[in-house]
Amino acid sequence: MDEFSISITIADRTYRLVIERSHEEVFRNAVKMIDKRIKEYSNNYAYKDKQDLLAMVALEFTTGYIQNERKNIEKEDHLERELYKLDNALTEFLNVPSA
């Protein structure tokens, strides 16, 4: 694995992480998204400190993740049912003796 150390800043706190080099862009984009949402919350809501804003961002992202997971499960279930129907139809077609 090609790992290296990066520094990221979230809610005015700096963190050092060791990540795979191939994941750097993902981490940097995640930090940008978090900072953007913190800024939006700070402009629209009263708060005591950045921890309140960070908690709201964490809640927002986590609920979004859970909703996406549910949608993916529903899509997978639907796809599985459709594939099952197709498999049955093909099995019936291939088992029908020709005239």
N, C-alpha and C positions, 0 to 999 in steps of 0.2 A: 504494500500500500504506500502511496505517495502522500504522506501526511506532512502538514506544516502548521505553524502557529499564526493565528490572526488575532487582531484586537477589534472588537466591535463595541459600539456605544449605544446603549438603550436607556432611555429615560435619564440621561445625564450620568450614567454609570458605565464604566468601561469594563469589559470582560475579555479575557484572553482564552481562546479556544484552540484546541488542536483538532484539525479536521482534515479530511482528504482533499487534496488540491482540486479534484474534479467537482467538489461540492462548494467551493468558494463563492461562485456566482449566486447559488441558491441562498446561502447564508447572507450575503450582502443584500440581495433583493428582499429577503425576509426582514432584515433590519430596516430597510427603507420603508417597507409597508407598515411596520410597527410604528416607526417615527412619524409617518404621515398620519396614521390614525390617532396617535397621541396628540399631535398638533391640532387635528380636527376636534377632538374631544375637549382640549384645553380652550379652544376658541368658542365652544358652544355650551360648556357646562362649568359650574362652580366646582372647585376641588381644593382639597387641603394640600396635597403634595402629588408628585408624579406617580407615587405608588397607586393612588386612586385611579389615575388615568391608565396606568399599566394594567390594573385589574380589569378595567372596562374593556381594554383592547383584548386581553386574554379571554374574557368572557365572550366577546364578539367573535373572535377567531375560532374558539372552541365550539360555540353553538353552530357556526357555519360548517365546521368540520363534521360535526355530528349529523347535521342535515344532509350534507353531501354523502356521508356514509349510508344513511337511510335510503337516499335516492339510488345509490349504486347497488344496494342490496335488492331494492325493488326491480331495478333494471336487470340484474343478474337472474332474479327469480323469473321474470317475464321471459328472458332469453332462454332459460333452462326449459320452461314450459313449451316454448315454441320449437326448440330443438327436439324435445321429446315427441311432439306431434309430428314433426318432419321425419324423425327416425321411424315412428310407427307407420307413417304413410309409405315410406320407402320400403320398409320391411314387408308390408302388405303387398305392395306392387311387385316386389321381387319374388314373393312366394306364390303369386297367382300363376297357375299353369297356363301356358299359352295355348291358343286354340288350334 
